[in-house]
Amino acid sequence: MQYKNRKKVDGLESKLMAVTNQLLDLGKRNRLLNYRDTGLKSLRLLNKNTEEIFRSVKAYRDLKFFDTDAALTAYISDETIPDKIIGEDLLHLEFPDVYSVCRKNLANRELLAYKQGYQVQRVLKSLNKDSRSSLIEKGINPLYISFGFIYYTENENTFTAPLLLIPVEINTDEGFYSLRQYEDDILLN
């Protein structure tokens, strides 16, 4: 009698392990293991003082997004810029160029965001729309700010994974976008 019950327990354990393995996605489609900077789904923050950003977000302070699009448009239309930059498209500047153009106008508690090939306002609008939709439909906040990345190689392929993730939300109060921590816990990947 005891032998039959042990078989049932072993069968149940193997079924539970199979379900558990399906819940834990270790494949390369998991963005926590294989982060990809795709389309309107992410932005890169160019601020140099990431420690100040971390403290502000963790303290639930609002951080306003700097109007990168307007600053770059004004810079490109300026006649005193070097010939190298004049021929470049506004949306395809390199990260150091964007930072050097915008840093003099950047105020405290402002986030300097850039997405090569896209207008920042368009990306923010898309992120805000997608996160609100996910919150309403599924009750899940999909928006995180990541601090630190690890690069690793597997089978001669290089992958990127975020290290520390803070859940955030984007607000559009008073005609500009701002970021603040969402009420979920900080995650260590």
N, C-alpha and C positions, 0 to 999 in steps of 0.2 A: 504494500500500500504506500509506503513511504517512497519507494522507487518511482512510482507513477507520478506522484506530486513533484518530485525533483525534476522529472522530464518537463512538466508543465512550467515550472519556474525557469528552467534553462531556456525553454522556447520563448517565454515571455521576455526574459532578459535580452535574448538575441533580437527580438522584434523591437524592443525599446532602444537598443543600441543602433539599429538600422534607422529608426526615426530620428534619434539624436544626431547621427551623422548627416542626415539630410538637412537638419536645422542649422548645423554649423557649416557654412559655405567656405571651403578652403580653396575653391577654384579661382582662377585669375579674373573672373567676372566680378568678384567681390572687390569693390573700390577701396576697402580698408586694407587689402593686400596688394592691389594693383591700381593705384590712383592714376587716372588719366585726366588731363586738362582738356575737356571737351566742350565745344560750343558755348551755349549760354548757361551752362551748369556750374561754372566756377569763375572766380576772380582771383587775381593775385594782388596781395597787399604789398606795397613797396616801401612802407614806412621803415625807417632804420631802427627805431626804438620799439622793438617788439615786446620788451618787458613792460613798458608803459601801457601798451595796448592790452596785454594779458591782464595787468592789474585793473584796468578800467572795465574790461568786459567782466572779469570775475566779481567786481564790485557793483555790477548791474548799472553802470553808467552808460548813458547814450553816447555813441561815437558817430559823428556826422561824416558822411562821405564827401570828400573834396570833389569839386566839379572839374574832373580831369579833362573831360571833353572840351569845355569852354577854354581852359588854360592852354590846351594843345592847339586849338583852333586859333587863338590869339597869337601863339608863338609861331605857328606856320605862316600866318599872314604878315608877320613882322618882317620888314625888309632887311634887317641887320643880321639875320641868322646866316650861318655858314652855307655855302653852296651844297655841301653834302646832304644837309637836311632838307633843303628846298625841293629837291627832286623826290624825296620820300613821301609816301602816302601817309596821311595823318594816323591811320589805324595800324600802321606797321612799323612804328618806331620801336627801338630796342628798350628794354627795361631801364638801363642806366640813363638813356636819353630822356625818358619820361620823368624819372626822378629828378634829374638835374634841372629840367624845365619847371617843374611844379613845386619843388621844395621851398623856394623863397616865398611863395604865397600860402604855404601850408600852415595852418594854425594848430594850436594844441588841441588834442582830442579830435583831430580830423584824420580820417583814413584815406590814404592815397591808393586807390585801386586802379588797375589797368588790365585789359584783356586784349592781347594783340589780335587785330583783325575785327574787333567789335567795339561799338560805342559802349562806354561804361554804363550810361543811363539805361540803355537797352538791356544789358545783362542784369542790372539791378532790378529792373521791372520784371524780367523773366523769373529771376530767383524768388522775388517777392510773390509773384503769382503762383508759381509752383509750390512754394512752401505753404502758402495759405490754403491752396487746394488740397494738399496732403493732410493738413491739420483738420480741415472740415470733413473730408471724405473718409480718412483712415484714422484720424486722431494721433498721427505720428508727425513729429517735427523732423524734416529731412535736412535742415540747414545747420552746418557746423563751421566753426572757424578752427583751422588746424595750426598748431604750433609745432614745428619741427617735422622733418621727413627723414625716413631711413631709405637708403638705396641698397638693394641686394640683388645678387645674381643667382639665377637658377637655370640650369641647362643652357648656359651661354646667353640667356636673355636677362636684361636688367629691368628691375621693377622698382617702383616707388610706393612707399606706404606711410601714411600720416602717423605721428606718434601720440600727440595729445589733442583731443577734440573737445571743444566747448560748444554746446548747443546754443544757437543764437536765433534771433528773429530780426527781420528788416521791417522798419516802419517808414511810412511816407508822410509824416506829419509836417505841416507848414511848408509843403512844396519841395522838400529835400529828403533824401534817403538817410536813415540812420540805422545803426546796428546796436543791439543790446543782447545780453545773455538771456536765454530762455530758461524757464524754471527747472529743467532737467539737470542731472548730475554731469559733472565733467568726466570724460571717459579717457582712459589710457588704453591705446590700441595694443 
